[in-house]
Amino acid sequence: MRIVRLQAEHVQAVQLQDAQAFALPMIDVEHARQLASAQGVAWSALDGGRVIACAGIVQAHAQRGMAWALFSGAALQKFKLIHRVTRDVVNSAPWRRIEMTVDVNHAAAVAWAERLGFQREGLMRAATLDGRDCFLYAKVK
């Protein structure tokens, strides 16, 4: 597996795991371009030339970043390395506050946010395109 700089085409190439399939309607060409060109940090995990994950932190302002991640089922098989890369990126990021939203029904994502050192701050009702509730997590340095 290789970690490379995110390219817009990587975002659309990820075959999302079932737990993230609800996000498919919002992942269009323009959204992919925005993620790849946003101020912040973003990377892709490639396995045998196939994009298995994309993640990053988009800068909201000088002291606040918004974390995001898209995983395929194949990424879960390589999760140990993906976790280490993400942990290192989060820990070395320049922002004082990093936020992420997590689907309340995605137990593995909730556990991962907490393993990365994020704390749950609240519940965001109907936060997704299809009306799902999400937890707001933040890591403050």
N, CA, C and O atoms as a GROMACS GRO file, in nm:
protein
  564
    1MET      N    1   0.084  -0.118   0.000
    1MET     CA    2   0.000   0.000   0.000
    1MET      C    3   0.088   0.124   0.000
    1MET      O    4   0.191   0.129   0.068
    2ARG      N    5   0.046   0.224  -0.078
    2ARG     CA    6   0.119   0.351  -0.084
    2ARG      C    7   0.026   0.465  -0.043
    2ARG      O    8  -0.093   0.464  -0.073
    3ILE      N    9   0.082   0.563   0.026
    3ILE     CA   10   0.010   0.684   0.060
    3ILE      C   11   0.061   0.794  -0.033
    3ILE      O   12   0.181   0.818  -0.041
    4VAL      N   13  -0.032   0.859  -0.103
    4VAL     CA   14   0.004   0.963  -0.200
    4VAL      C   15  -0.084   1.086  -0.178
    4VAL      O   16  -0.185   1.080  -0.108
    5ARG      N   17  -0.042   1.196  -0.237
    5ARG     CA   18  -0.122   1.318  -0.231
    5ARG      C   19  -0.257   1.295  -0.301
    5ARG      O   20  -0.263   1.233  -0.407
    6LEU      N   21  -0.362   1.346  -0.241
    6LEU     CA   22  -0.497   1.331  -0.297
    6LEU      C   23  -0.509   1.400  -0.432
    6LEU      O   24  -0.464   1.513  -0.450
    7GLN      N   25  -0.569   1.330  -0.526
    7GLN     CA   26  -0.607   1.387  -0.654
    7GLN      C   27  -0.759   1.374  -0.666
    7GLN      O   28  -0.819   1.281  -0.612
    8ALA      N   29  -0.820   1.468  -0.737
    8ALA     CA   30  -0.966   1.470  -0.747
    8ALA      C   31  -1.023   1.336  -0.795
    8ALA      O   32  -1.126   1.291  -0.745
    9GLU      N   33  -0.955   1.274  -0.890
    9GLU     CA   34  -1.008   1.147  -0.943
    9GLU      C   35  -1.005   1.035  -0.839
    9GLU      O   36  -1.079   0.938  -0.851
   10HIS      N   37  -0.920   1.047  -0.737
   10HIS     CA   38  -0.916   0.946  -0.631
   10HIS      C   39  -1.048   0.944  -0.553
   10HIS      O   40  -1.098   0.838  -0.517
   11VAL      N   41  -1.102   1.063  -0.529
   11VAL     CA   42  -1.224   1.073  -0.447
   11VAL      C   43  -1.338   0.993  -0.511
   11VAL      O   44  -1.410   0.921  -0.441
   12GLN      N   45  -1.354   1.006  -0.640
   12GLN     CA   46  -1.462   0.933  -0.707
   12GLN      C   47  -1.428   0.787  -0.733
   12GLN      O   48  -1.518   0.708  -0.762
   13ALA      N   49  -1.302   0.750  -0.722
   13ALA     CA   50  -1.261   0.612  -0.748
   13ALA      C   51  -1.282   0.520  -0.629
   13ALA      O   52  -1.288   0.398  -0.646
   14VAL      N   53  -1.295   0.575  -0.509
   14VAL     CA   54  -1.314   0.491  -0.390
   14VAL      C   55  -1.450   0.423  -0.397
   14VAL      O   56  -1.553   0.489  -0.412
   15GLN      N   57  -1.451   0.291  -0.387
   15GLN     CA   58  -1.575   0.214  -0.379
   15GLN      C   59  -1.616   0.212  -0.232
   15GLN      O   60  -1.570   0.126  -0.156
   16LEU      N   61  -1.700   0.304  -0.192
   16LEU     CA   62  -1.729   0.325  -0.051
   16LEU      C   63  -1.781   0.200   0.019
   16LEU      O   64  -1.861   0.124  -0.036
   17GLN      N   65  -1.734   0.182   0.142
   17GLN     CA   66  -1.786   0.076   0.227
   17GLN      C   67  -1.935   0.102   0.249
   17GLN      O   68  -1.982   0.215   0.236
   18ASP      N   69  -2.008  -0.003   0.281
   18ASP     CA   70  -2.154   0.008   0.297
   18ASP      C   71  -2.193   0.117   0.396
   18ASP      O   72  -2.292   0.188   0.374
   19ALA      N   73  -2.118   0.130   0.505
   19ALA     CA   74  -2.153   0.227   0.609
   19ALA      C   75  -2.143   0.372   0.562
   19ALA      O   76  -2.199   0.461   0.625
   20GLN      N   77  -2.072   0.396   0.450
   20GLN     CA   78  -2.059   0.532   0.398
   20GLN      C   79  -2.133   0.551   0.265
   20GLN      O   80  -2.124   0.658   0.206
   21ALA      N   81  -2.203   0.452   0.220
   21ALA     CA   82  -2.270   0.459   0.089
   21ALA      C   83  -2.368   0.575   0.080
   21ALA      O   84  -2.395   0.625  -0.029
   22PHE      N   85  -2.423   0.620   0.193
   22PHE     CA   86  -2.516   0.732   0.192
   22PHE      C   87  -2.452   0.860   0.136
   22PHE      O   88  -2.523   0.950   0.093
   23ALA      N   89  -2.319   0.868   0.137
   23ALA     CA   90  -2.248   0.988   0.091
   23ALA      C   91  -2.234   0.995  -0.061
   23ALA      O   92  -2.199   1.100  -0.115
   24LEU      N   93  -2.261   0.885  -0.130
   24LEU     CA   94  -2.242   0.882  -0.276
   24LEU      C   95  -2.307   0.997  -0.352
   24LEU      O   96  -2.243   1.052  -0.442
   25PRO      N   97  -2.431   1.038  -0.321
   25PRO     CA   98  -2.492   1.146  -0.399
   25PRO      C   99  -2.416   1.279  -0.394
   25PRO      O  100  -2.429   1.359  -0.486
   26MET      N  101  -2.340   1.303  -0.290
   26MET     CA  102  -2.269   1.431  -0.282
   26MET      C  103  -2.129   1.426  -0.342
   26MET      O  104  -2.064   1.529  -0.355
   27ILE      N  105  -2.081   1.309  -0.378
   27ILE     CA  106  -1.945   1.296  -0.431
   27ILE      C  107  -1.950   1.305  -0.583
   27ILE      O  108  -1.946   1.205  -0.654
   28ASP      N  109  -1.958   1.429  -0.631
   28ASP     CA  110  -1.956   1.452  -0.775
   28ASP      C  111  -1.820   1.510  -0.813
   28ASP      O  112  -1.732   1.528  -0.728
   29VAL      N  113  -1.802   1.540  -0.940
   29VAL     CA  114  -1.674   1.590  -0.990
   29VAL      C  115  -1.634   1.719  -0.919
   29VAL      O  116  -1.518   1.735  -0.880
   30GLU      N  117  -1.728   1.810  -0.900
   30GLU     CA  118  -1.696   1.938  -0.836
   30GLU      C  119  -1.656   1.919  -0.690
   30GLU      O  120  -1.561   1.981  -0.644
   31HIS      N  121  -1.728   1.834  -0.619
   31HIS     CA  122  -1.693   1.808  -0.479
   31HIS      C  123  -1.554   1.746  -0.469
   31HIS      O  124  -1.475   1.783  -0.382
   32ALA      N  125  -1.524   1.654  -0.557
   32ALA     CA  126  -1.391   1.592  -0.559
   32ALA      C  127  -1.283   1.696  -0.585
   32ALA      O  128  -1.178   1.695  -0.520
   33ARG      N  129  -1.307   1.787  -0.679
   33ARG     CA  130  -1.210   1.895  -0.707
   33ARG      C  131  -1.191   1.984  -0.585
   33ARG      O  132  -1.079   2.024  -0.554
   34GLN      N  133  -1.300   2.016  -0.517
   34GLN     CA  134  -1.291   2.101  -0.399
   34GLN      C  135  -1.207   2.036  -0.290
   34GLN      O  136  -1.124   2.102  -0.228
   35LEU      N  137  -1.229   1.908  -0.265
   35LEU     CA  138  -1.150   1.839  -0.163
   35LEU      C  139  -1.002   1.836  -0.200
   35LEU      O  140  -0.916   1.857  -0.114
   36ALA      N  141  -0.972   1.811  -0.326
   36ALA     CA  142  -0.833   1.800  -0.370
   36ALA      C  143  -0.761   1.934  -0.372
   36ALA      O  144  -0.639   1.940  -0.357
   37SER      N  145  -0.835   2.043  -0.390
   37SER     CA  146  -0.770   2.173  -0.401
   37SER      C  147  -0.786   2.260  -0.276
   37SER      O  148  -0.732   2.370  -0.271
   38ALA      N  149  -0.858   2.212  -0.177
   38ALA     CA  150  -0.884   2.291  -0.057
   38ALA      C  151  -0.755   2.315   0.021
   38ALA      O  152  -0.662   2.235   0.017
   39GLN      N  153  -0.753   2.428   0.091
   39GLN     CA  154  -0.640   2.455   0.179
   39GLN      C  155  -0.649   2.356   0.295
   39GLN      O  156  -0.753   2.344   0.359
   40GLY      N  157  -0.540   2.288   0.321
   40GLY     CA  158  -0.536   2.187   0.425
   40GLY      C  159  -0.442   2.076   0.386
   40GLY      O  160  -0.340   2.100   0.321
   41VAL      N  161  -0.475   1.955   0.424
   41VAL     CA  162  -0.393   1.838   0.393
   41VAL      C  163  -0.486   1.726   0.348
   41VAL      O  164  -0.594   1.708   0.406
   42ALA      N  165  -0.445   1.651   0.247
   42ALA     CA  166  -0.529   1.540   0.200
   42ALA      C  167  -0.443   1.434   0.134
   42ALA      O  168  -0.344   1.466   0.068
   43TRP      N  169  -0.481   1.308   0.152
   43TRP     CA  170  -0.402   1.196   0.099
   43TRP      C  171  -0.495   1.084   0.053
   43TRP      O  172  -0.614   1.080   0.086
   44SER      N  173  -0.436   0.996  -0.024
   44SER     CA  174  -0.507   0.877  -0.071
   44SER      C  175  -0.422   0.755  -0.039
   44SER      O  176  -0.300   0.762  -0.037
   45ALA      N  177  -0.488   0.644  -0.014
   45ALA     CA  178  -0.420   0.515   0.003
   45ALA      C  179  -0.446   0.433  -0.122
   45ALA      O  180  -0.561   0.409  -0.160
   46LEU      N  181  -0.338   0.391  -0.187
   46LEU     CA  182  -0.347   0.310  -0.308
   46LEU      C  183  -0.294   0.170  -0.277
   46LEU      O  184  -0.190   0.155  -0.213
   47ASP      N  185  -0.365   0.071  -0.324
   47ASP     CA  186  -0.322  -0.068  -0.306
   47ASP      C  187  -0.325  -0.134  -0.443
   47ASP      O  188  -0.432  -0.158  -0.499
   48GLY      N  189  -0.208  -0.163  -0.496
   48GLY     CA  190  -0.200  -0.222  -0.629
   48GLY      C  191  -0.258  -0.131  -0.736
   48GLY      O  192  -0.316  -0.180  -0.832
   49GLY      N  193  -0.243  -0.001  -0.720
   49GLY     CA  194  -0.296   0.094  -0.816
   49GLY      C  195  -0.442   0.130  -0.795
   49GLY      O  196  -0.495   0.218  -0.863
   50ARG      N  197  -0.509   0.063  -0.702
   50ARG     CA  198  -0.651   0.088  -0.674
   50ARG      C  199  -0.663   0.182  -0.554
   50ARG      O  200  -0.595   0.162  -0.453
   51VAL      N  201  -0.748   0.282  -0.564
   51VAL     CA  202  -0.771   0.375  -0.453
   51VAL      C  203  -0.862   0.307  -0.351
   51VAL      O  204  -0.976   0.272  -0.382
   52ILE      N  205  -0.811   0.288  -0.230
   52ILE     CA  206  -0.891   0.221  -0.127
   52ILE      C  207  -0.938   0.316  -0.018
   52ILE      O  208  -1.028   0.283   0.059
   53ALA      N  209  -0.878   0.435  -0.010
   53ALA     CA  210  -0.920   0.533   0.090
   53ALA      C  211  -0.871   0.671   0.050
   53ALA      O  212  -0.770   0.687  -0.018
   54CYS      N  213  -0.945   0.771   0.094
   54CYS     CA  214  -0.905   0.911   0.081
   54CYS      C  215  -0.941   0.978   0.212
   54CYS      O  216  -1.044   0.946   0.273
   55ALA      N  217  -0.859   1.072   0.256
   55ALA     CA  218  -0.888   1.142   0.380
   55ALA      C  219  -0.814   1.274   0.382
   55ALA      O  220  -0.723   1.298   0.302
   56GLY      N  221  -0.854   1.360   0.473
   56GLY     CA  222  -0.785   1.487   0.484
   56GLY      C  223  -0.846   1.576   0.590
   56GLY      O  224  -0.940   1.539   0.661
   57ILE      N  225  -0.789   1.695   0.598
   57ILE     CA  226  -0.839   1.799   0.687
   57ILE      C  227  -0.844   1.927   0.604
   57ILE      O  228  -0.742   1.972   0.552
   58VAL      N  229  -0.962   1.983   0.592
   58VAL     CA  230  -0.982   2.108   0.518
   58VAL      C  231  -0.978   2.223   0.618
   58VAL      O  232  -1.045   2.218   0.721
   59GLN      N  233  -0.901   2.325   0.586
   59GLN     CA  234  -0.892   2.440   0.676
   59GLN      C  235  -1.018   2.523   0.669
   59GLN      O  236  -1.059   2.566   0.561
   60ALA      N  237  -1.081   2.545   0.785
   60ALA     CA  238  -1.198   2.633   0.794
   60ALA      C  239  -1.151   2.776   0.821
   60ALA      O  240  -1.204   2.871   0.765
   61HIS      N  241  -1.052   2.791   0.907
   61HIS     CA  242  -0.981   2.917   0.929
   61HIS      C  243  -0.846   2.881   0.991
   61HIS      O  244  -0.815   2.763   1.008
   62ALA      N  245  -0.766   2.980   1.024
   62ALA     CA  246  -0.627   2.957   1.064
   62ALA      C  247  -0.612   2.862   1.182
   62ALA      O  248  -0.507   2.798   1.196
   63GLN      N  249  -0.713   2.851   1.267
   63GLN     CA  250  -0.701   2.765   1.386
   63GLN      C  251  -0.802   2.650   1.388
   63GLN      O  252  -0.816   2.584   1.491
   64ARG      N  253  -0.871   2.627   1.276
   64ARG     CA  254  -0.975   2.522   1.276
   64ARG      C  255  -0.974   2.445   1.146
   64ARG      O  256  -0.977   2.502   1.037
   65GLY      N  257  -0.969   2.313   1.159
   65GLY     CA  258  -0.975   2.224   1.043
   65GLY      C  259  -1.093   2.130   1.055
   65GLY      O  260  -1.140   2.100   1.165
   66MET      N  261  -1.141   2.082   0.940
   66MET     CA  262  -1.253   1.988   0.934
   66MET      C  263  -1.202   1.858   0.871
   66MET      O  264  -1.166   1.855   0.754
   67ALA      N  265  -1.200   1.751   0.950
   67ALA     CA  266  -1.149   1.622   0.902
   67ALA      C  267  -1.257   1.545   0.827
   67ALA      O  268  -1.376   1.556   0.857
   68TRP      N  269  -1.214   1.467   0.729
   68TRP     CA  270  -1.305   1.384   0.651
   68TRP      C  271  -1.231   1.257   0.608
   68TRP      O  272  -1.108   1.256   0.602
   69ALA      N  273  -1.305   1.152   0.579
   69ALA     CA  274  -1.244   1.026   0.533
   69ALA      C  275  -1.346   0.945   0.455
   69ALA      O  276  -1.464   0.940   0.490
   70LEU      N  277  -1.299   0.882   0.349
   70LEU     CA  278  -1.380   0.792   0.267
   70LEU      C  279  -1.305   0.660   0.257
   70LEU      O  280  -1.189   0.657   0.215
   71PHE      N  281  -1.369   0.551   0.296
   71PHE     CA  282  -1.304   0.420   0.297
   71PHE      C  283  -1.380   0.319   0.214
   71PHE      O  284  -1.503   0.315   0.216
   72SER      N  285  -1.306   0.237   0.142
   72SER     CA  286  -1.364   0.121   0.075
   72SER      C  287  -1.360   0.004   0.172
   72SER      O  288  -1.295   0.012   0.276
   73GLY      N  289  -1.428  -0.103   0.138
   73GLY     CA  290  -1.418  -0.224   0.218
   73GLY      C  291  -1.275  -0.275   0.223
   73GLY      O  292  -1.232  -0.329   0.325
   74ALA      N  293  -1.201  -0.260   0.113
   74ALA     CA  294  -1.061  -0.305   0.108
   74ALA      C  295  -0.973  -0.227   0.205
   74ALA      O  296  -0.874  -0.281   0.255
   75ALA      N  297  -1.008  -0.102   0.232
   75ALA     CA  298  -0.928  -0.021   0.325
   75ALA      C  299  -0.932  -0.080   0.465
   75ALA      O  300  -0.837  -0.067   0.542
   76LEU      N  301  -1.042  -0.144   0.497
   76LEU     CA  302  -1.055  -0.202   0.631
   76LEU      C  303  -0.954  -0.314   0.654
   76LEU      O  304  -0.916  -0.341   0.768
   77GLN      N  305  -0.910  -0.378   0.546
   77GLN     CA  306  -0.809  -0.484   0.556
   77GLN      C  307  -0.670  -0.425   0.583
   77GLN      O  308  -0.582  -0.495   0.632
   78LYS      N  309  -0.650  -0.297   0.552
   78LYS     CA  310  -0.522  -0.229   0.570
   78LYS      C  311  -0.535  -0.120   0.677
   78LYS      O  312  -0.458  -0.024   0.677
   79PHE      N  313  -0.630  -0.136   0.766
   79PHE     CA  314  -0.666  -0.026   0.854
   79PHE      C  315  -0.556   0.014   0.951
   79PHE      O  316  -0.548   0.131   0.989
   80LYS      N  317  -0.473  -0.078   0.992
   80LYS     CA  318  -0.368  -0.045   1.088
   80LYS      C  319  -0.278   0.066   1.034
   80LYS      O  320  -0.249   0.163   1.104
   81LEU      N  321  -0.233   0.052   0.910
   81LEU     CA  322  -0.148   0.154   0.849
   81LEU      C  323  -0.226   0.283   0.825
   81LEU      O  324  -0.174   0.392   0.849
   82ILE      N  325  -0.348   0.272   0.779
   82ILE     CA  326  -0.431   0.390   0.756
   82ILE      C  327  -0.452   0.466   0.887
   82ILE      O  328  -0.447   0.589   0.889
   83HIS      N  329  -0.475   0.394   0.994
   83HIS     CA  330  -0.491   0.458   1.125
   83HIS      C  331  -0.363   0.532   1.164
   83HIS      O  332  -0.370   0.646   1.211
   84ARG      N  333  -0.248   0.469   1.147
   84ARG     CA  334  -0.121   0.534   1.184
   84ARG      C  335  -0.098   0.662   1.105
   84ARG      O  336  -0.059   0.764   1.161
   85VAL      N  337  -0.123   0.656   0.974
   85VAL     CA  338  -0.105   0.775   0.890
   85VAL      C  339  -0.200   0.886   0.937
   85VAL      O  340  -0.158   1.000   0.954
   86THR      N  341  -0.325   0.851   0.959
   86THR     CA  342  -0.424   0.950   1.002
   86THR      C  343  -0.387   1.008   1.137
   86THR      O  344  -0.393   1.130   1.156
   87ARG      N  345  -0.348   0.924   1.230
   87ARG     CA  346  -0.307   0.971   1.363
   87ARG      C  347  -0.191   1.070   1.352
   87ARG      O  348  -0.192   1.175   1.416
   88ASP      N  349  -0.091   1.036   1.270
   88ASP     CA  350   0.025   1.124   1.254
   88ASP      C  351  -0.014   1.256   1.189
   88ASP      O  352   0.036   1.361   1.228
   89VAL      N  353  -0.102   1.251   1.089
   89VAL     CA  354  -0.148   1.374   1.024
   89VAL      C  355  -0.224   1.462   1.124
   89VAL      O  356  -0.198   1.582   1.132
   90VAL      N  357  -0.315   1.403   1.198
   90VAL     CA  358  -0.392   1.480   1.297
   90VAL      C  359  -0.300   1.539   1.403
   90VAL      O  360  -0.313   1.656   1.438
   91ASN      N  361  -0.208   1.460   1.453
   91ASN     CA  362  -0.119   1.508   1.560
   91ASN      C  363  -0.022   1.616   1.514
   91ASN      O  364   0.018   1.700   1.594
   92SER      N  365   0.016   1.614   1.387
   92SER     CA  366   0.110   1.715   1.337
   92SER      C  367   0.041   1.833   1.268
   92SER      O  368   0.108   1.926   1.224
   93ALA      N  369  -0.089   1.828   1.258
   93ALA     CA  370  -0.164   1.935   1.190
   93ALA      C  371  -0.150   2.067   1.266
   93ALA      O  372  -0.142   2.068   1.389
   94PRO      N  373  -0.146   2.178   1.193
   94PRO     CA  374  -0.123   2.308   1.257
   94PRO      C  375  -0.244   2.369   1.328
   94PRO      O  376  -0.229   2.468   1.400
   95TRP      N  377  -0.362   2.313   1.308
   95TRP     CA  378  -0.482   2.375   1.363
   95TRP      C  379  -0.499   2.343   1.510
   95TRP      O  380  -0.471   2.232   1.555
   96ARG      N  381  -0.544   2.442   1.586
   96ARG     CA  382  -0.569   2.423   1.729
   96ARG      C  383  -0.690   2.331   1.750
   96ARG      O  384  -0.694   2.251   1.843
   97ARG      N  385  -0.790   2.344   1.661
   97ARG     CA  386  -0.912   2.264   1.672
   97ARG      C  387  -0.936   2.191   1.541
   97ARG      O  388  -0.933   2.251   1.433
   98ILE      N  389  -0.960   2.060   1.551
   98ILE     CA  390  -0.995   1.979   1.434
   98ILE      C  391  -1.128   1.912   1.466
   98ILE      O  392  -1.144   1.850   1.571
   99GLU      N  393  -1.223   1.924   1.375
   99GLU     CA  394  -1.356   1.867   1.394
   99GLU      C  395  -1.381   1.756   1.294
   99GLU      O  396  -1.319   1.751   1.187
  100MET      N  397  -1.471   1.667   1.329
  100MET     CA  398  -1.522   1.568   1.234
  100MET      C  399  -1.664   1.533   1.273
  100MET      O  400  -1.702   1.540   1.390
  101THR      N  401  -1.744   1.497   1.174
  101THR     CA  402  -1.878   1.447   1.201
  101THR      C  403  -1.879   1.297   1.172
  101THR      O  404  -1.814   1.249   1.079
  102VAL      N  405  -1.953   1.224   1.255
  102VAL     CA  406  -1.958   1.079   1.244
  102VAL      C  407  -2.103   1.034   1.252
  102VAL      O  408  -2.176   1.074   1.343
  103ASP      N  409  -2.145   0.952   1.159
  103ASP     CA  410  -2.280   0.896   1.158
  103ASP      C  411  -2.304   0.824   1.291
  103ASP      O  412  -2.224   0.740   1.332
  104VAL      N  413  -2.414   0.857   1.358
  104VAL     CA  414  -2.441   0.798   1.489
  104VAL      C  415  -2.456   0.646   1.484
  104VAL      O  416  -2.438   0.579   1.585
  105ASN      N  417  -2.490   0.592   1.367
  105ASN     CA  418  -2.510   0.448   1.353
  105ASN      C  419  -2.386   0.373   1.308
  105ASN      O  420  -2.391   0.251   1.290
  106HIS      N  421  -2.276   0.443   1.289
  106HIS     CA  422  -2.152   0.380   1.241
  106HIS      C  423  -2.058   0.360   1.361
  106HIS      O  424  -1.968   0.440   1.386
  107ALA      N  425  -2.081   0.251   1.434
  107ALA     CA  426  -2.009   0.225   1.559
  107ALA      C  427  -1.857   0.221   1.540
  107ALA      O  428  -1.783   0.270   1.626
  108ALA      N  429  -1.810   0.164   1.430
  108ALA     CA  430  -1.666   0.157   1.406
  108ALA      C  431  -1.606   0.296   1.388
  108ALA      O  432  -1.496   0.323   1.435
  109ALA      N  433  -1.678   0.385   1.320
  109ALA     CA  434  -1.629   0.522   1.300
  109ALA      C  435  -1.629   0.600   1.431
  109ALA      O  436  -1.538   0.679   1.456
  110VAL      N  437  -1.729   0.578   1.514
  110VAL     CA  438  -1.734   0.641   1.646
  110VAL      C  439  -1.613   0.596   1.728
  110VAL      O  440  -1.545   0.679   1.790
  111ALA      N  441  -1.586   0.466   1.729
  111ALA     CA  442  -1.471   0.414   1.804
  111ALA      C  443  -1.340   0.469   1.749
  111ALA      O  444  -1.249   0.500   1.826
  112TRP      N  445  -1.331   0.481   1.616
  112TRP     CA  446  -1.207   0.531   1.555
  112TRP      C  447  -1.184   0.677   1.592
  112TRP      O  448  -1.072   0.716   1.625
  113ALA      N  449  -1.288   0.760   1.587
  113ALA     CA  450  -1.275   0.901   1.626
  113ALA      C  451  -1.220   0.911   1.768
  113ALA      O  452  -1.131   0.992   1.795
  114GLU      N  453  -1.271   0.829   1.856
  114GLU     CA  454  -1.226   0.832   1.995
  114GLU      C  455  -1.084   0.780   2.009
  114GLU      O  456  -1.007   0.831   2.090
  115ARG      N  457  -1.047   0.678   1.931
  115ARG     CA  458  -0.909   0.626   1.932
  115ARG      C  459  -0.810   0.731   1.882
  115ARG      O  460  -0.694   0.734   1.924
  116LEU      N  461  -0.855   0.817   1.792
  116LEU     CA  462  -0.771   0.924   1.740
  116LEU      C  463  -0.760   1.042   1.837
  116LEU      O  464  -0.687   1.138   1.812
  117GLY      N  465  -0.832   1.035   1.948
  117GLY     CA  466  -0.824   1.140   2.049
  117GLY      C  467  -0.930   1.248   2.038
  117GLY      O  468  -0.921   1.352   2.105
  118PHE      N  469  -1.031   1.225   1.954
  118PHE     CA  470  -1.139   1.322   1.941
  118PHE      C  471  -1.240   1.299   2.053
  118PHE      O  472  -1.259   1.186   2.100
  119GLN      N  473  -1.304   1.408   2.097
  119GLN     CA  474  -1.406   1.398   2.200
  119GLN      C  475  -1.541   1.438   2.140
  119GLN      O  476  -1.551   1.532   2.061
  120ARG      N  477  -1.644   1.365   2.180
  120ARG     CA  478  -1.778   1.395   2.131
  120ARG      C  479  -1.827   1.524   2.196
  120ARG      O  480  -1.822   1.540   2.318
  121GLU      N  481  -1.874   1.615   2.112
  121GLU     CA  482  -1.922   1.744   2.162
  121GLU      C  483  -2.073   1.761   2.149
  121GLU      O  484  -2.132   1.843   2.220
  122GLY      N  485  -2.134   1.686   2.061
  122GLY     CA  486  -2.278   1.705   2.047
  122GLY      C  487  -2.339   1.619   1.939
  122GLY      O  488  -2.271   1.542   1.871
  123LEU      N  489  -2.470   1.633   1.926
  123LEU     CA  490  -2.548   1.561   1.827
  123LEU      C  491  -2.599   1.660   1.724
  123LEU      O  492  -2.658   1.763   1.759
  124MET      N  493  -2.577   1.630   1.598
  124MET     CA  494  -2.625   1.714   1.488
  124MET      C  495  -2.740   1.639   1.422
  124MET      O  496  -2.718   1.540   1.353
  125ARG      N  497  -2.860   1.686   1.442
  125ARG     CA  498  -2.978   1.619   1.386
  125ARG      C  499  -2.990   1.646   1.236
  125ARG      O  500  -2.967   1.758   1.190
  126ALA      N  501  -3.027   1.542   1.161
  126ALA     CA  502  -3.050   1.553   1.016
  126ALA      C  503  -2.933   1.623   0.945
  126ALA      O  504  -2.955   1.715   0.866
  127ALA      N  505  -2.811   1.581   0.974
  127ALA     CA  506  -2.691   1.648   0.924
  127ALA      C  507  -2.649   1.604   0.784
  127ALA      O  508  -2.572   1.675   0.719
  128THR      N  509  -2.696   1.490   0.737
  128THR     CA  510  -2.654   1.440   0.606
  128THR      C  511  -2.762   1.466   0.502
  128THR      O  512  -2.875   1.503   0.535
  129LEU      N  513  -2.726   1.446   0.376
  129LEU     CA  514  -2.822   1.468   0.267
  129LEU      C  515  -2.948   1.385   0.284
  129LEU      O  516  -3.057   1.429   0.248
  130ASP      N  517  -2.933   1.264   0.338
  130ASP     CA  518  -3.050   1.178   0.354
  130ASP      C  519  -3.111   1.186   0.494
  130ASP      O  520  -3.193   1.102   0.531
  131GLY      N  521  -3.072   1.287   0.571
  131GLY     CA  522  -3.135   1.312   0.700
  131GLY      C  523  -3.080   1.237   0.819
  131GLY      O  524  -3.142   1.236   0.925
  132ARG      N  525  -2.965   1.175   0.804
  132ARG     CA  526  -2.906   1.102   0.917
  132ARG      C  527  -2.854   1.198   1.023
  132ARG      O  528  -2.811   1.310   0.994
  133ASP      N  529  -2.858   1.151   1.148
  133ASP     CA  530  -2.797   1.225   1.258
  133ASP      C  531  -2.649   1.192   1.264
  133ASP      O  532  -2.607   1.081   1.230
  134CYS      N  533  -2.570   1.290   1.306
  134CYS     CA  534  -2.425   1.270   1.322
  134CYS      C  535  -2.382   1.325   1.457
  134CYS      O  536  -2.441   1.418   1.511
  135PHE      N  537  -2.276   1.265   1.510
  135PHE     CA  538  -2.211   1.321   1.627
  135PHE      C  539  -2.106   1.420   1.578
  135PHE      O  540  -2.041   1.397   1.476
  136LEU      N  541  -2.090   1.528   1.651
  136LEU     CA  542  -1.981   1.621   1.626
  136LEU      C  543  -1.868   1.585   1.722
  136LEU      O  544  -1.887   1.582   1.844
  137TYR      N  545  -1.752   1.558   1.666
  137TYR     CA  546  -1.632   1.529   1.744
  137TYR      C  547  -1.530   1.639   1.720
  137TYR      O  548  -1.527   1.699   1.612
  138ALA      N  549  -1.447   1.666   1.821
  138ALA     CA  550  -1.340   1.764   1.804
  138ALA      C  551  -1.218   1.720   1.884
  138ALA      O  552  -1.228   1.654   1.987
  139LYS      N  553  -1.103   1.759   1.831
  139LYS     CA  554  -0.976   1.742   1.903
  139LYS      C  555  -0.917   1.882   1.915
  139LYS      O  556  -0.892   1.949   1.815
  140VAL      N  557  -0.895   1.924   2.039
  140VAL     CA  558  -0.840   2.056   2.065
  140VAL      C  559  -0.702   2.037   2.125
  140VAL      O  560  -0.684   1.964   2.223
  141LYS      N  561  -0.604   2.102   2.063
  141LYS     CA  562  -0.465   2.087   2.109
  141LYS      C  563  -0.428   2.195   2.209
  141LYS      O  564  -0.315   2.198   2.258
   0.00000   0.00000   0.00000
